[in-house]
Amino acid sequence: MSRLRQGRFADTRLRPWMLRLGFAVFPPLLGAHIRLEKLSGDFRYARVAMRQRISNSTMWGAHFGGSLFAMTDSIYALLLKQNLGPGYVVWDKSATIDFRKPGRGRVWCEFHVNAPLLERIRQETIGGGKSEPVVDVQVYDQQHDIVASVSKTLYVRRRTLDHSFNGVMQ
């Protein structure tokens, strides 16, 4: 069985201000001018926005597609991890992006985690099973037109204590 590991602070229970600060100083997001505008105290809702700058624009004056995708990267994984707690491993497994129209100016997207999704994940991971929920997010422009649609598949599994490996959680 492969070891399921996450980063050093994967089991740290974050406070909303900690995630906002991390988001504000994380170089890839900072360089793309991506901002976490809103985050609910229960980690069930987040809104991310990006203002257009020369560093995140194409030569045709639209947002760079990689920056549009970066807006959606890891947000659902972070929200799920905070809601499920330290007994779970949560990863982004795969994603697809469908560009609908050139994004210009300020673009934004919203993320929602609801109780039925959390309950489904908990049920599917009982007894060591895995859950691979698919979540969708739309990126909107200032006119509320859809700029891009992103479909993400997440990987969630409960952690177990592996006594043969010095008590490290797998």
mmCIF file of the C-alpha atoms, coordinates in Angstrom:
data_MODEL
# 
_entry.id   MODEL 
# 
loop_
_atom_site.group_PDB 
_atom_site.id 
_atom_site.type_symbol 
_atom_site.label_atom_id 
_atom_site.label_alt_id 
_atom_site.label_comp_id 
_atom_site.label_asym_id 
_atom_site.label_entity_id 
_atom_site.label_seq_id 
_atom_site.pdbx_PDB_ins_code 
_atom_site.Cartn_x 
_atom_site.Cartn_y 
_atom_site.Cartn_z 
_atom_site.occupancy 
_atom_site.B_iso_or_equiv 
_atom_site.pdbx_formal_charge 
_atom_site.auth_seq_id 
_atom_site.auth_comp_id 
_atom_site.auth_asym_id 
_atom_site.auth_atom_id 
_atom_site.pdbx_PDB_model_num 
ATOM 1   C CA . MET A 1 1   ? 0.000   0.000  0.000   1.00 0.00 ? 1   MET A CA 1 
ATOM 2   C CA . SER A 1 2   ? 1.486   3.330  -0.950  1.00 0.00 ? 2   SER A CA 1 
ATOM 3   C CA . ARG A 1 3   ? 2.071   5.965  1.657   1.00 0.00 ? 3   ARG A CA 1 
ATOM 4   C CA . LEU A 1 4   ? -0.315  8.885  1.407   1.00 0.00 ? 4   LEU A CA 1 
ATOM 5   C CA . ARG A 1 5   ? 1.555   11.961 2.480   1.00 0.00 ? 5   ARG A CA 1 
ATOM 6   C CA . GLN A 1 6   ? 0.854   15.619 2.345   1.00 0.00 ? 6   GLN A CA 1 
ATOM 7   C CA . GLY A 1 7   ? 2.870   18.672 3.241   1.00 0.00 ? 7   GLY A CA 1 
ATOM 8   C CA . ARG A 1 8   ? 4.340   19.546 6.598   1.00 0.00 ? 8   ARG A CA 1 
ATOM 9   C CA . PHE A 1 9   ? 1.261   21.455 7.761   1.00 0.00 ? 9   PHE A CA 1 
ATOM 10  C CA . ALA A 1 10  ? -1.375  19.192 6.197   1.00 0.00 ? 10  ALA A CA 1 
ATOM 11  C CA . ASP A 1 11  ? -2.928  18.294 9.549   1.00 0.00 ? 11  ASP A CA 1 
ATOM 12  C CA . THR A 1 12  ? -2.810  21.807 10.949  1.00 0.00 ? 12  THR A CA 1 
ATOM 13  C CA . ARG A 1 13  ? -6.248  23.173 11.705  1.00 0.00 ? 13  ARG A CA 1 
ATOM 14  C CA . LEU A 1 14  ? -6.172  26.532 9.967   1.00 0.00 ? 14  LEU A CA 1 
ATOM 15  C CA . ARG A 1 15  ? -8.026  29.657 10.873  1.00 0.00 ? 15  ARG A CA 1 
ATOM 16  C CA . PRO A 1 16  ? -9.478  31.716 8.024   1.00 0.00 ? 16  PRO A CA 1 
ATOM 17  C CA . TRP A 1 17  ? -6.963  34.531 8.551   1.00 0.00 ? 17  TRP A CA 1 
ATOM 18  C CA . MET A 1 18  ? -4.087  32.036 8.232   1.00 0.00 ? 18  MET A CA 1 
ATOM 19  C CA . LEU A 1 19  ? -5.331  30.836 4.857   1.00 0.00 ? 19  LEU A CA 1 
ATOM 20  C CA . ARG A 1 20  ? -5.912  34.406 3.682   1.00 0.00 ? 20  ARG A CA 1 
ATOM 21  C CA . LEU A 1 21  ? -2.358  35.335 4.682   1.00 0.00 ? 21  LEU A CA 1 
ATOM 22  C CA . GLY A 1 22  ? -0.915  32.256 3.001   1.00 0.00 ? 22  GLY A CA 1 
ATOM 23  C CA . PHE A 1 23  ? -2.852  33.062 -0.127  1.00 0.00 ? 23  PHE A CA 1 
ATOM 24  C CA . ALA A 1 24  ? -1.642  36.667 -0.097  1.00 0.00 ? 24  ALA A CA 1 
ATOM 25  C CA . VAL A 1 25  ? 2.062   35.767 0.050   1.00 0.00 ? 25  VAL A CA 1 
ATOM 26  C CA . PHE A 1 26  ? 2.213   32.517 -1.976  1.00 0.00 ? 26  PHE A CA 1 
ATOM 27  C CA . PRO A 1 27  ? 4.454   33.506 -4.924  1.00 0.00 ? 27  PRO A CA 1 
ATOM 28  C CA . PRO A 1 28  ? 2.543   31.822 -7.796  1.00 0.00 ? 28  PRO A CA 1 
ATOM 29  C CA . LEU A 1 29  ? -0.709  33.480 -6.747  1.00 0.00 ? 29  LEU A CA 1 
ATOM 30  C CA . LEU A 1 30  ? 0.909   36.772 -5.829  1.00 0.00 ? 30  LEU A CA 1 
ATOM 31  C CA . GLY A 1 31  ? 2.619   36.966 -9.222  1.00 0.00 ? 31  GLY A CA 1 
ATOM 32  C CA . ALA A 1 32  ? -0.637  36.287 -11.051 1.00 0.00 ? 32  ALA A CA 1 
ATOM 33  C CA . HIS A 1 33  ? -2.494  38.875 -8.907  1.00 0.00 ? 33  HIS A CA 1 
ATOM 34  C CA . ILE A 1 34  ? -4.877  36.219 -7.610  1.00 0.00 ? 34  ILE A CA 1 
ATOM 35  C CA . ARG A 1 35  ? -6.582  37.175 -4.351  1.00 0.00 ? 35  ARG A CA 1 
ATOM 36  C CA . LEU A 1 36  ? -8.721  35.295 -1.872  1.00 0.00 ? 36  LEU A CA 1 
ATOM 37  C CA . GLU A 1 37  ? -11.477 37.878 -1.453  1.00 0.00 ? 37  GLU A CA 1 
ATOM 38  C CA . LYS A 1 38  ? -13.834 36.026 0.870   1.00 0.00 ? 38  LYS A CA 1 
ATOM 39  C CA . LEU A 1 39  ? -13.577 32.971 3.056   1.00 0.00 ? 39  LEU A CA 1 
ATOM 40  C CA . SER A 1 40  ? -16.312 31.881 5.442   1.00 0.00 ? 40  SER A CA 1 
ATOM 41  C CA . GLY A 1 41  ? -15.377 31.029 9.009   1.00 0.00 ? 41  GLY A CA 1 
ATOM 42  C CA . ASP A 1 42  ? -16.570 27.446 8.516   1.00 0.00 ? 42  ASP A CA 1 
ATOM 43  C CA . PHE A 1 43  ? -14.519 26.970 5.315   1.00 0.00 ? 43  PHE A CA 1 
ATOM 44  C CA . ARG A 1 44  ? -17.665 26.188 3.304   1.00 0.00 ? 44  ARG A CA 1 
ATOM 45  C CA . TYR A 1 45  ? -17.417 29.182 0.950   1.00 0.00 ? 45  TYR A CA 1 
ATOM 46  C CA . ALA A 1 46  ? -14.604 31.040 -0.770  1.00 0.00 ? 46  ALA A CA 1 
ATOM 47  C CA . ARG A 1 47  ? -14.409 33.665 -3.503  1.00 0.00 ? 47  ARG A CA 1 
ATOM 48  C CA . VAL A 1 48  ? -11.225 34.181 -5.479  1.00 0.00 ? 48  VAL A CA 1 
ATOM 49  C CA . ALA A 1 49  ? -10.610 37.066 -7.884  1.00 0.00 ? 49  ALA A CA 1 
ATOM 50  C CA . MET A 1 50  ? -7.917  38.186 -10.288 1.00 0.00 ? 50  MET A CA 1 
ATOM 51  C CA . ARG A 1 51  ? -7.422  41.639 -11.708 1.00 0.00 ? 51  ARG A CA 1 
ATOM 52  C CA . GLN A 1 52  ? -5.851  41.901 -15.107 1.00 0.00 ? 52  GLN A CA 1 
ATOM 53  C CA . ARG A 1 53  ? -2.254  43.034 -15.239 1.00 0.00 ? 53  ARG A CA 1 
ATOM 54  C CA . ILE A 1 54  ? 0.448   42.786 -17.845 1.00 0.00 ? 54  ILE A CA 1 
ATOM 55  C CA . SER A 1 55  ? 1.934   39.812 -15.968 1.00 0.00 ? 55  SER A CA 1 
ATOM 56  C CA . ASN A 1 56  ? -1.240  37.716 -16.362 1.00 0.00 ? 56  ASN A CA 1 
ATOM 57  C CA . SER A 1 57  ? -2.294  38.817 -19.863 1.00 0.00 ? 57  SER A CA 1 
ATOM 58  C CA . THR A 1 58  ? -1.708  37.409 -23.298 1.00 0.00 ? 58  THR A CA 1 
ATOM 59  C CA . MET A 1 59  ? -0.473  39.397 -26.255 1.00 0.00 ? 59  MET A CA 1 
ATOM 60  C CA . TRP A 1 60  ? -4.124  39.682 -27.358 1.00 0.00 ? 60  TRP A CA 1 
ATOM 61  C CA . GLY A 1 61  ? -5.152  41.461 -24.165 1.00 0.00 ? 61  GLY A CA 1 
ATOM 62  C CA . ALA A 1 62  ? -7.000  38.594 -22.479 1.00 0.00 ? 62  ALA A CA 1 
ATOM 63  C CA . HIS A 1 63  ? -6.205  36.756 -19.255 1.00 0.00 ? 63  HIS A CA 1 
ATOM 64  C CA . PHE A 1 64  ? -3.610  34.000 -19.601 1.00 0.00 ? 64  PHE A CA 1 
ATOM 65  C CA . GLY A 1 65  ? -5.358  30.613 -19.409 1.00 0.00 ? 65  GLY A CA 1 
ATOM 66  C CA . GLY A 1 66  ? -2.868  29.265 -16.880 1.00 0.00 ? 66  GLY A CA 1 
ATOM 67  C CA . SER A 1 67  ? -3.729  32.098 -14.509 1.00 0.00 ? 67  SER A CA 1 
ATOM 68  C CA . LEU A 1 68  ? -7.454  31.389 -14.936 1.00 0.00 ? 68  LEU A CA 1 
ATOM 69  C CA . PHE A 1 69  ? -6.808  27.774 -14.012 1.00 0.00 ? 69  PHE A CA 1 
ATOM 70  C CA . ALA A 1 70  ? -4.525  28.758 -11.111 1.00 0.00 ? 70  ALA A CA 1 
ATOM 71  C CA . MET A 1 71  ? -7.467  30.629 -9.580  1.00 0.00 ? 71  MET A CA 1 
ATOM 72  C CA . THR A 1 72  ? -9.210  27.291 -9.081  1.00 0.00 ? 72  THR A CA 1 
ATOM 73  C CA . ASP A 1 73  ? -6.225  25.145 -8.132  1.00 0.00 ? 73  ASP A CA 1 
ATOM 74  C CA . SER A 1 74  ? -6.315  23.591 -4.653  1.00 0.00 ? 74  SER A CA 1 
ATOM 75  C CA . ILE A 1 75  ? -9.183  25.700 -3.290  1.00 0.00 ? 75  ILE A CA 1 
ATOM 76  C CA . TYR A 1 76  ? -11.650 22.824 -3.066  1.00 0.00 ? 76  TYR A CA 1 
ATOM 77  C CA . ALA A 1 77  ? -8.932  20.576 -1.603  1.00 0.00 ? 77  ALA A CA 1 
ATOM 78  C CA . LEU A 1 78  ? -8.207  23.161 1.098   1.00 0.00 ? 78  LEU A CA 1 
ATOM 79  C CA . LEU A 1 79  ? -11.889 23.659 1.917   1.00 0.00 ? 79  LEU A CA 1 
ATOM 80  C CA . LEU A 1 80  ? -12.546 19.914 2.095   1.00 0.00 ? 80  LEU A CA 1 
ATOM 81  C CA . LYS A 1 81  ? -9.442  19.281 4.206   1.00 0.00 ? 81  LYS A CA 1 
ATOM 82  C CA . GLN A 1 82  ? -10.512 21.893 6.736   1.00 0.00 ? 82  GLN A CA 1 
ATOM 83  C CA . ASN A 1 83  ? -14.050 20.495 6.910   1.00 0.00 ? 83  ASN A CA 1 
ATOM 84  C CA . LEU A 1 84  ? -13.085 16.823 7.087   1.00 0.00 ? 84  LEU A CA 1 
ATOM 85  C CA . GLY A 1 85  ? -10.253 17.307 9.586   1.00 0.00 ? 85  GLY A CA 1 
ATOM 86  C CA . PRO A 1 86  ? -6.838  15.753 10.208  1.00 0.00 ? 86  PRO A CA 1 
ATOM 87  C CA . GLY A 1 87  ? -7.960  12.163 9.692   1.00 0.00 ? 87  GLY A CA 1 
ATOM 88  C CA . TYR A 1 88  ? -8.190  12.621 5.922   1.00 0.00 ? 88  TYR A CA 1 
ATOM 89  C CA . VAL A 1 89  ? -5.861  12.954 2.954   1.00 0.00 ? 89  VAL A CA 1 
ATOM 90  C CA . VAL A 1 90  ? -7.206  15.303 0.280   1.00 0.00 ? 90  VAL A CA 1 
ATOM 91  C CA . TRP A 1 91  ? -5.570  15.856 -3.112  1.00 0.00 ? 91  TRP A CA 1 
ATOM 92  C CA . ASP A 1 92  ? -6.507  17.419 -6.413  1.00 0.00 ? 92  ASP A CA 1 
ATOM 93  C CA . LYS A 1 93  ? -6.460  14.407 -8.733  1.00 0.00 ? 93  LYS A CA 1 
ATOM 94  C CA . SER A 1 94  ? -7.344  15.860 -12.127 1.00 0.00 ? 94  SER A CA 1 
ATOM 95  C CA . ALA A 1 95  ? -9.015  18.810 -13.771 1.00 0.00 ? 95  ALA A CA 1 
ATOM 96  C CA . THR A 1 96  ? -10.283 20.009 -17.106 1.00 0.00 ? 96  THR A CA 1 
ATOM 97  C CA . ILE A 1 97  ? -10.855 23.572 -18.166 1.00 0.00 ? 97  ILE A CA 1 
ATOM 98  C CA . ASP A 1 98  ? -13.142 24.764 -20.926 1.00 0.00 ? 98  ASP A CA 1 
ATOM 99  C CA . PHE A 1 99  ? -12.408 28.311 -22.054 1.00 0.00 ? 99  PHE A CA 1 
ATOM 100 C CA . ARG A 1 100 ? -15.685 29.950 -23.074 1.00 0.00 ? 100 ARG A CA 1 
ATOM 101 C CA . LYS A 1 101 ? -14.629 33.495 -23.974 1.00 0.00 ? 101 LYS A CA 1 
ATOM 102 C CA . PRO A 1 102 ? -11.603 35.751 -23.517 1.00 0.00 ? 102 PRO A CA 1 
ATOM 103 C CA . GLY A 1 103 ? -11.451 37.064 -19.975 1.00 0.00 ? 103 GLY A CA 1 
ATOM 104 C CA . ARG A 1 104 ? -10.647 40.723 -19.582 1.00 0.00 ? 104 ARG A CA 1 
ATOM 105 C CA . GLY A 1 105 ? -10.586 42.977 -16.528 1.00 0.00 ? 105 GLY A CA 1 
ATOM 106 C CA . ARG A 1 106 ? -11.448 41.503 -13.145 1.00 0.00 ? 106 ARG A CA 1 
ATOM 107 C CA . VAL A 1 107 ? -12.500 37.842 -13.134 1.00 0.00 ? 107 VAL A CA 1 
ATOM 108 C CA . TRP A 1 108 ? -13.747 35.833 -10.170 1.00 0.00 ? 108 TRP A CA 1 
ATOM 109 C CA . CYS A 1 109 ? -15.028 32.431 -9.072  1.00 0.00 ? 109 CYS A CA 1 
ATOM 110 C CA . GLU A 1 110 ? -16.835 30.995 -6.067  1.00 0.00 ? 110 GLU A CA 1 
ATOM 111 C CA . PHE A 1 111 ? -16.406 27.693 -4.256  1.00 0.00 ? 111 PHE A CA 1 
ATOM 112 C CA . HIS A 1 112 ? -19.115 26.015 -2.172  1.00 0.00 ? 112 HIS A CA 1 
ATOM 113 C CA . VAL A 1 113 ? -18.795 22.938 0.044   1.00 0.00 ? 113 VAL A CA 1 
ATOM 114 C CA . ASN A 1 114 ? -22.134 21.617 1.270   1.00 0.00 ? 114 ASN A CA 1 
ATOM 115 C CA . ALA A 1 115 ? -23.153 19.097 3.924   1.00 0.00 ? 115 ALA A CA 1 
ATOM 116 C CA . PRO A 1 116 ? -24.316 16.387 1.455   1.00 0.00 ? 116 PRO A CA 1 
ATOM 117 C CA . LEU A 1 117 ? -20.897 16.415 -0.252  1.00 0.00 ? 117 LEU A CA 1 
ATOM 118 C CA . LEU A 1 118 ? -19.093 16.042 3.081   1.00 0.00 ? 118 LEU A CA 1 
ATOM 119 C CA . GLU A 1 119 ? -21.434 13.257 4.189   1.00 0.00 ? 119 GLU A CA 1 
ATOM 120 C CA . ARG A 1 120 ? -20.982 11.393 0.889   1.00 0.00 ? 120 ARG A CA 1 
ATOM 121 C CA . ILE A 1 121 ? -17.192 11.590 1.255   1.00 0.00 ? 121 ILE A CA 1 
ATOM 122 C CA . ARG A 1 122 ? -17.348 10.345 4.852   1.00 0.00 ? 122 ARG A CA 1 
ATOM 123 C CA . GLN A 1 123 ? -19.565 7.408  3.843   1.00 0.00 ? 123 GLN A CA 1 
ATOM 124 C CA . GLU A 1 124 ? -17.406 6.440  0.855   1.00 0.00 ? 124 GLU A CA 1 
ATOM 125 C CA . THR A 1 125 ? -14.199 6.468  2.917   1.00 0.00 ? 125 THR A CA 1 
ATOM 126 C CA . ILE A 1 126 ? -15.446 4.238  5.729   1.00 0.00 ? 126 ILE A CA 1 
ATOM 127 C CA . GLY A 1 127 ? -13.269 1.142  6.029   1.00 0.00 ? 127 GLY A CA 1 
ATOM 128 C CA . GLY A 1 128 ? -10.376 2.537  4.012   1.00 0.00 ? 128 GLY A CA 1 
ATOM 129 C CA . GLY A 1 129 ? -12.266 3.288  0.829   1.00 0.00 ? 129 GLY A CA 1 
ATOM 130 C CA . LYS A 1 130 ? -11.575 6.310  -1.301  1.00 0.00 ? 130 LYS A CA 1 
ATOM 131 C CA . SER A 1 131 ? -13.820 9.042  -2.580  1.00 0.00 ? 131 SER A CA 1 
ATOM 132 C CA . GLU A 1 132 ? -13.285 10.888 -5.838  1.00 0.00 ? 132 GLU A CA 1 
ATOM 133 C CA . PRO A 1 133 ? -15.854 13.679 -5.873  1.00 0.00 ? 133 PRO A CA 1 
ATOM 134 C CA . VAL A 1 134 ? -16.148 15.823 -8.984  1.00 0.00 ? 134 VAL A CA 1 
ATOM 135 C CA . VAL A 1 135 ? -16.756 19.518 -8.380  1.00 0.00 ? 135 VAL A CA 1 
ATOM 136 C CA . ASP A 1 136 ? -17.369 22.250 -10.917 1.00 0.00 ? 136 ASP A CA 1 
ATOM 137 C CA . VAL A 1 137 ? -16.497 25.917 -10.758 1.00 0.00 ? 137 VAL A CA 1 
ATOM 138 C CA . GLN A 1 138 ? -17.164 28.740 -13.207 1.00 0.00 ? 138 GLN A CA 1 
ATOM 139 C CA . VAL A 1 139 ? -14.881 31.741 -13.729 1.00 0.00 ? 139 VAL A CA 1 
ATOM 140 C CA . TYR A 1 140 ? -16.898 34.914 -14.384 1.00 0.00 ? 140 TYR A CA 1 
ATOM 141 C CA . ASP A 1 141 ? -16.044 38.341 -15.747 1.00 0.00 ? 141 ASP A CA 1 
ATOM 142 C CA . GLN A 1 142 ? -17.395 41.704 -14.609 1.00 0.00 ? 142 GLN A CA 1 
ATOM 143 C CA . GLN A 1 143 ? -20.524 41.276 -16.762 1.00 0.00 ? 143 GLN A CA 1 
ATOM 144 C CA . HIS A 1 144 ? -21.220 37.911 -15.058 1.00 0.00 ? 144 HIS A CA 1 
ATOM 145 C CA . ASP A 1 145 ? -20.472 36.048 -18.293 1.00 0.00 ? 145 ASP A CA 1 
ATOM 146 C CA . ILE A 1 146 ? -18.740 32.692 -17.945 1.00 0.00 ? 146 ILE A CA 1 
ATOM 147 C CA . VAL A 1 147 ? -15.113 32.980 -19.037 1.00 0.00 ? 147 VAL A CA 1 
ATOM 148 C CA . ALA A 1 148 ? -14.102 29.401 -18.180 1.00 0.00 ? 148 ALA A CA 1 
ATOM 149 C CA . SER A 1 149 ? -15.620 26.256 -16.682 1.00 0.00 ? 149 SER A CA 1 
ATOM 150 C CA . VAL A 1 150 ? -13.416 24.003 -14.590 1.00 0.00 ? 150 VAL A CA 1 
ATOM 151 C CA . SER A 1 151 ? -14.262 20.458 -13.553 1.00 0.00 ? 151 SER A CA 1 
ATOM 152 C CA . LYS A 1 152 ? -12.058 19.034 -10.815 1.00 0.00 ? 152 LYS A CA 1 
ATOM 153 C CA . THR A 1 153 ? -11.765 15.493 -9.525  1.00 0.00 ? 153 THR A CA 1 
ATOM 154 C CA . LEU A 1 154 ? -10.506 15.272 -5.961  1.00 0.00 ? 154 LEU A CA 1 
ATOM 155 C CA . TYR A 1 155 ? -9.040  12.275 -4.174  1.00 0.00 ? 155 TYR A CA 1 
ATOM 156 C CA . VAL A 1 156 ? -10.042 11.739 -0.543  1.00 0.00 ? 156 VAL A CA 1 
ATOM 157 C CA . ARG A 1 157 ? -9.113  8.878  1.757   1.00 0.00 ? 157 ARG A CA 1 
ATOM 158 C CA . ARG A 1 158 ? -9.072  8.412  5.515   1.00 0.00 ? 158 ARG A CA 1 
ATOM 159 C CA . ARG A 1 159 ? -5.652  8.170  7.068   1.00 0.00 ? 159 ARG A CA 1 
ATOM 160 C CA . THR A 1 160 ? -4.656  5.113  9.063   1.00 0.00 ? 160 THR A CA 1 
ATOM 161 C CA . LEU A 1 161 ? -1.857  4.711  11.576  1.00 0.00 ? 161 LEU A CA 1 
ATOM 162 C CA . ASP A 1 162 ? 0.867   2.511  10.112  1.00 0.00 ? 162 ASP A CA 1 
ATOM 163 C CA . HIS A 1 163 ? 2.655   0.978  13.113  1.00 0.00 ? 163 HIS A CA 1 
ATOM 164 C CA . SER A 1 164 ? 5.293   -0.661 10.918  1.00 0.00 ? 164 SER A CA 1 
ATOM 165 C CA . PHE A 1 165 ? 6.587   2.733  9.816   1.00 0.00 ? 165 PHE A CA 1 
ATOM 166 C CA . ASN A 1 166 ? 7.313   4.450  13.153  1.00 0.00 ? 166 ASN A CA 1 
ATOM 167 C CA . GLY A 1 167 ? 3.742   5.595  13.679  1.00 0.00 ? 167 GLY A CA 1 
ATOM 168 C CA . VAL A 1 168 ? 3.619   7.733  10.548  1.00 0.00 ? 168 VAL A CA 1 
ATOM 169 C CA . MET A 1 169 ? 0.131   8.223  9.204   1.00 0.00 ? 169 MET A CA 1 
ATOM 170 C CA . GLN A 1 170 ? -0.401  6.905  5.716   1.00 0.00 ? 170 GLN A CA 1 
# 
